[in-house]
Amino acid sequence: MTAQKYKPVIPGYDLTGILMAGGKSSRMGQEKGLVEFKGKPLIQYGIDLLSSYTDKIIISSGNSAYLNFGLEMIPDEITGNGPSAGLAAALKESSTAWNLVLACDLPFLELEFIDGLLSVRGLYQAVIPVHQGIMEPLAGLYHKDLWNQFEKAVLTGNLALHKILGSCHVHYLVTDRLLEKYPNLFTNFNSLEEMDQFIRK
Protein backbone atom coordinates (compact mmCIF):
# COMPACT_ATOMS: atom_id res chain seq x y z
CA MET A 1 0.00 0.00 0.00
CA THR A 2 1.48 3.37 -1.05
CA ALA A 3 1.92 5.92 1.74
CA GLN A 4 -0.35 8.93 1.35
CA LYS A 5 1.51 12.02 0.21
CA TYR A 6 1.60 14.84 2.72
CA LYS A 7 -0.40 17.87 1.63
CA PRO A 8 0.38 21.37 2.96
CA VAL A 9 -2.06 23.35 5.03
CA ILE A 10 -2.35 26.47 2.88
CA PRO A 11 -2.29 29.49 5.21
CA GLY A 12 -5.15 31.97 4.96
CA TYR A 13 -2.98 35.04 5.32
CA ASP A 14 -0.32 36.85 3.34
CA LEU A 15 3.11 35.30 3.50
CA THR A 16 6.47 36.02 1.84
CA GLY A 17 9.17 33.44 1.21
CA ILE A 18 12.75 34.65 1.58
CA LEU A 19 15.58 32.52 0.18
CA MET A 20 18.98 33.39 1.65
CA ALA A 21 21.56 33.14 -1.14
CA GLY A 22 24.06 35.84 -0.22
CA GLY A 23 26.83 33.67 1.19
CA LYS A 24 30.36 33.60 -0.21
CA SER A 25 30.22 29.83 -0.96
CA SER A 26 34.02 29.71 -0.58
CA ARG A 27 34.14 25.99 0.26
CA MET A 28 31.77 25.14 -2.58
CA GLY A 29 33.99 27.00 -5.06
CA GLN A 30 30.98 28.41 -6.91
CA GLU A 31 27.61 30.00 -6.18
CA LYS A 32 26.03 27.46 -3.83
CA GLY A 33 22.39 28.00 -4.73
CA LEU A 34 23.13 27.40 -8.41
CA VAL A 35 24.94 24.08 -7.91
CA GLU A 36 22.90 21.21 -9.33
CA PHE A 37 21.74 18.46 -6.99
CA LYS A 38 19.80 15.55 -8.44
CA GLY A 39 18.89 17.42 -11.59
CA LYS A 40 18.09 20.93 -10.40
CA PRO A 41 19.81 23.90 -8.71
CA LEU A 42 19.84 23.75 -4.91
CA ILE A 43 17.84 26.98 -4.66
CA GLN A 44 15.05 25.49 -6.80
CA TYR A 45 14.17 23.11 -3.97
CA GLY A 46 13.42 26.10 -1.76
CA ILE A 47 11.47 27.84 -4.51
CA ASP A 48 9.34 24.74 -5.06
CA LEU A 49 8.66 24.35 -1.33
CA LEU A 50 7.75 28.01 -0.80
CA SER A 51 5.53 27.99 -3.89
CA SER A 52 3.20 25.61 -2.02
CA TYR A 53 2.43 28.49 0.37
CA THR A 54 2.90 31.77 -1.48
CA ASP A 55 3.63 33.40 -4.81
CA LYS A 56 5.61 36.14 -3.05
CA ILE A 57 9.20 34.90 -3.03
CA ILE A 58 12.33 37.02 -2.55
CA ILE A 59 15.90 35.94 -3.19
CA SER A 60 18.29 37.65 -0.77
CA SER A 61 21.40 38.07 -2.91
CA GLY A 62 23.37 40.54 -5.01
CA ASN A 63 24.32 37.94 -7.62
CA SER A 64 22.59 38.80 -10.89
CA ALA A 65 22.59 35.12 -11.92
CA TYR A 66 19.56 34.64 -9.67
CA LEU A 67 17.54 36.98 -11.89
CA ASN A 68 17.12 33.98 -14.20
CA PHE A 69 14.59 32.54 -11.74
CA GLY A 70 12.20 35.43 -12.40
CA LEU A 71 11.85 36.38 -8.74
CA GLU A 72 12.40 39.62 -6.85
CA MET A 73 15.99 39.93 -5.71
CA ILE A 74 17.05 42.04 -2.71
CA PRO A 75 20.78 42.74 -2.20
CA ASP A 76 22.18 43.56 1.23
CA GLU A 77 22.11 47.25 2.11
CA ILE A 78 25.19 46.68 4.26
CA THR A 79 27.42 44.27 2.36
CA GLY A 80 29.87 41.74 3.78
CA ASN A 81 27.97 41.17 7.01
CA GLY A 82 26.51 37.72 6.50
CA PRO A 83 22.91 36.51 6.83
CA SER A 84 21.98 39.11 9.44
CA ALA A 85 22.40 41.89 6.87
CA GLY A 86 20.50 39.85 4.30
CA LEU A 87 17.63 39.36 6.71
CA ALA A 88 17.55 43.06 7.56
CA ALA A 89 17.26 44.06 3.89
CA ALA A 90 14.80 41.34 2.86
CA LEU A 91 12.46 41.79 5.84
CA LYS A 92 12.52 45.54 5.28
CA GLU A 93 11.34 45.10 1.68
CA SER A 94 8.79 42.39 2.43
CA SER A 95 5.17 43.39 1.92
CA THR A 96 3.75 40.88 4.43
CA ALA A 97 3.81 40.53 8.20
CA TRP A 98 5.10 36.94 8.19
CA ASN A 99 8.08 35.62 6.26
CA LEU A 100 9.36 32.10 5.75
CA VAL A 101 13.15 32.37 5.68
CA LEU A 102 15.11 29.46 4.17
CA ALA A 103 18.77 29.02 3.29
CA CYS A 104 19.26 28.28 -0.40
CA ASP A 105 20.97 24.94 0.30
CA LEU A 106 18.36 22.93 2.21
CA PRO A 107 16.99 20.47 -0.35
CA PHE A 108 15.30 18.13 2.14
CA LEU A 109 12.90 20.45 3.96
CA GLU A 110 9.36 19.09 4.12
CA LEU A 111 5.87 20.59 3.90
CA GLU A 112 5.07 19.06 7.28
CA PHE A 113 7.94 21.02 8.81
CA ILE A 114 6.72 24.31 7.30
CA ASP A 115 3.21 23.66 8.59
CA GLY A 116 4.69 23.14 12.04
CA LEU A 117 6.35 26.57 11.93
CA LEU A 118 3.17 28.28 10.75
CA SER A 119 0.96 26.58 13.32
CA VAL A 120 2.69 28.12 16.36
CA ARG A 121 3.42 31.67 15.18
CA GLY A 122 0.92 33.17 17.69
CA LEU A 123 2.16 36.41 19.19
CA TYR A 124 5.84 35.65 18.67
CA GLN A 125 8.28 37.65 16.58
CA ALA A 126 9.87 34.50 15.18
CA VAL A 127 9.55 30.71 15.22
CA ILE A 128 12.93 28.97 15.03
CA PRO A 129 13.45 25.19 14.90
CA VAL A 130 15.85 23.49 17.31
CA HIS A 131 17.04 19.89 17.58
CA GLN A 132 19.35 18.44 20.21
CA GLY A 133 20.18 22.00 21.27
CA ILE A 134 21.09 23.06 17.72
CA MET A 135 19.28 26.12 16.37
CA GLU A 136 18.37 26.45 12.68
CA PRO A 137 17.79 30.20 12.18
CA LEU A 138 17.87 29.92 8.38
CA ALA A 139 14.86 27.64 8.31
CA GLY A 140 12.47 29.78 10.32
CA LEU A 141 9.49 32.10 10.40
CA TYR A 142 10.14 35.80 10.98
CA HIS A 143 7.88 38.80 11.50
CA LYS A 144 8.60 41.78 9.28
CA ASP A 145 8.96 44.08 12.30
CA LEU A 146 12.28 42.40 13.10
CA TRP A 147 14.04 44.12 10.18
CA ASN A 148 14.82 47.12 12.36
CA GLN A 149 16.39 44.99 15.10
CA PHE A 150 18.52 43.15 12.56
CA GLU A 151 19.63 46.38 10.92
CA LYS A 152 20.59 47.96 14.26
CA ALA A 153 22.49 44.81 15.23
CA VAL A 154 24.45 44.82 11.96
CA LEU A 155 25.29 48.52 12.30
CA THR A 156 26.75 47.84 15.76
CA GLY A 157 28.72 44.78 14.61
CA ASN A 158 26.47 42.25 16.33
CA LEU A 159 26.24 39.76 13.45
CA ALA A 160 25.52 36.46 15.23
CA LEU A 161 21.95 35.38 14.49
CA HIS A 162 21.55 33.50 17.79
CA LYS A 163 22.55 36.62 19.75
CA ILE A 164 20.14 38.86 17.84
CA LEU A 165 17.31 36.35 18.29
CA GLY A 166 18.16 36.16 21.98
CA SER A 167 16.81 39.70 22.35
CA CYS A 168 13.57 38.92 20.44
CA HIS A 169 10.35 37.18 21.43
CA VAL A 170 11.07 33.81 19.84
CA HIS A 171 9.33 30.45 20.00
CA TYR A 172 11.87 27.67 19.65
CA LEU A 173 10.15 24.75 17.97
CA VAL A 174 11.62 21.39 19.01
CA THR A 175 11.91 19.21 15.91
CA ASP A 176 13.64 16.10 17.28
CA ARG A 177 10.58 13.93 16.67
CA LEU A 178 10.20 15.24 13.11
CA LEU A 179 13.86 14.40 12.47
CA GLU A 180 13.13 10.79 13.36
CA LYS A 181 10.72 10.77 10.42
CA TYR A 182 12.91 12.92 8.13
CA PRO A 183 16.54 12.38 9.24
CA ASN A 184 17.95 14.58 6.45
CA LEU A 185 15.56 17.46 7.14
CA PHE A 186 18.26 20.08 7.85
CA THR A 187 21.06 18.51 5.80
CA ASN A 188 22.96 21.02 3.69
CA PHE A 189 26.14 20.92 1.65
CA ASN A 190 29.21 23.11 2.05
CA SER A 191 31.33 21.52 -0.68
CA LEU A 192 31.00 19.48 -3.87
CA GLU A 193 32.77 16.63 -2.05
CA GLU A 194 30.06 16.54 0.65
CA MET A 195 27.39 16.48 -2.03
CA ASP A 196 29.13 13.69 -3.93
CA GLN A 197 29.55 11.60 -0.78
CA PHE A 198 25.86 11.99 0.04
CA ILE A 199 24.77 10.92 -3.44
CA ARG A 200 27.03 7.86 -3.30
CA LYS A 201 25.64 6.65 0.06
N, C-alpha and C positions, 0 to 999 in steps of 0.2 A: 504494500500500500504506500503510495507516494505521500510524503509529508506535505501538509498544506502550506503554501507560501505565505509568509507574513505580509500583511497589508498595512500601510501606514495609517495612522489616525490623522487625517488632514485637519490642521488647526483652523479654527474659524476666526482668525485675526491676522492682521498684516504681519509679515515676517520677511526679513532680509537674510540671505545667506552670504557670508563673507569667507572667501577662500584666501588663506594666508600664503602668499607665494613670493615674499620679498627677501627670503634668505639668500645667503651667498653661495650655498651649495658647493662649498670648497672641496669637501670629501667626495662628492658625487662627480666633480669634474665638469659638470654642465648643469644647465638649469633644471633643478630637480623635478618641478611639476611637469616638465615637457618630456621627461624620460619615459619611454614606453614600458609598460608592465602588462604582460599577457594581452597584447594587442591594442592597447590604448594608452595615451599619456596618463601619468599618475593623477594629474589634476582633474581629468575627465571623470574619475570615480567620484570625486567630491561634487562635481557639477551634476552628475546623474542622481546622486543621493539627495542633494538640496532641491533638485527639480521636482521631487515628489512632494515638496512642501510649499515651494514658492517659485515665482518667475522673476523675483528680484534677487539677482545674484551679483555680487561685487568681487572682483579679484584685487586683492591688496598687493600691488606690485608696480614697479616702474619699468619693467621689461616689456617693450612693445610687442614682443612675440606673442604675448597673451591676448593681444587684440584680435588674433585669429579665431578666438572662441566666441566673438561677437557679444561679449559681456562688458559691463561698465568696469573700468579699471581705475583704481585710486592709488596713486603713488604716496609714499610717506611725505609729510610736510617737513619732518625733521629727519634727514637721511642718516643711515649708518647707526641706528639705535635699536635695531632688532624688532621683534614682534610687538613690543609695547608701542613703538612709534606707528607701526602699521595699524594696530588696533585703534589708536587715537584718531588717525586720519580716516579710517573706514567707518568707524562708529559716528564720527562727526558728520560724514556725508550721507549716512543711512537715512532713509525716509520713514523708517518704522521704529517702533519702541523696542521690539525684540529682534535679536540678531543671532543666528546660528553661526558660530565661528569655527572653521575647520582648517587645519593645516592641509597643504596641497598634497601631502604624501601619506595619506591614511586610506589605503584602498580597501580595507576590510571593515569599515564602519557599517553598522546595520540600522535599518529602519526602526527596529525595536529599541535600539539605544537612543535614537533621536526622540522617539516618542517618550522615553523615560525622562529625558531632559525637559521636554515641553510640559510634561504632566505635573512638575513640581515647581514651576517658575514662581507662582504665588506673588508675594510682595518682595521677593529678593531682587538684588541688582544683577546677580549672575548665578548660574547653576553650573558647577564644575565637577566632572567625574573624578573619582579617586578609586584606587585599587591597591591594596596592601600598602597603604600609606603614600602611594605615588599619585601625584596630581597631574591631570591632563588638561592644562588651560587652553590648549589649541584644539579642543574638541568640546567646546562648551557653548552655553547660552548666555548672552550679554545684553543688558539694557543699554539703549543708546545714551542715556544720561551719563554713563561712565566715561564717555570720550574726554570730558574735561579733566577727570581724575588721572586718566592715562597721560594726557598731554602735560599736565602739571608735573607728573612724576618724571616724564622724559626730560622736561626742561631742567629739572633739578638733578638729573643723573641717576635717578632711581629706576633702573631698567628691568629689574627682576619681576617677572609676572607674579610670582607667588607672594612677593612683598607688597606689590600694589593691591592684589586681591585681599591681602590680609587686612587692609584698611577699608574694605567694602563689605556690604551685607551679602554674603555669599552662602548658598546652600551647596554643600559638598555631597554629591550623589555617589554613594558606595556602589560600585559596579562589579564586585568580586563574583557575585552569583552569575551575572550576565557573562563574565569572562569564562565561566565553566562551560557555558553553552557555545560561546564564540571566542575560543582561546587566542585568536589572532586579532581581536577587535582593535587594539591600539598599535598593532605592528606597523612600523614605518621603516624606511630604508635610507641609510646615510651614504651608501656607496653602491656602485655597480656590483661589487663583489658580494655584498650582503644580499642584494636582489638575486644574483645568480645562485647563491647557496640556497636561498629559500625555494626557488623554482626547482632546484635539483633534489630537494628533500623527498 
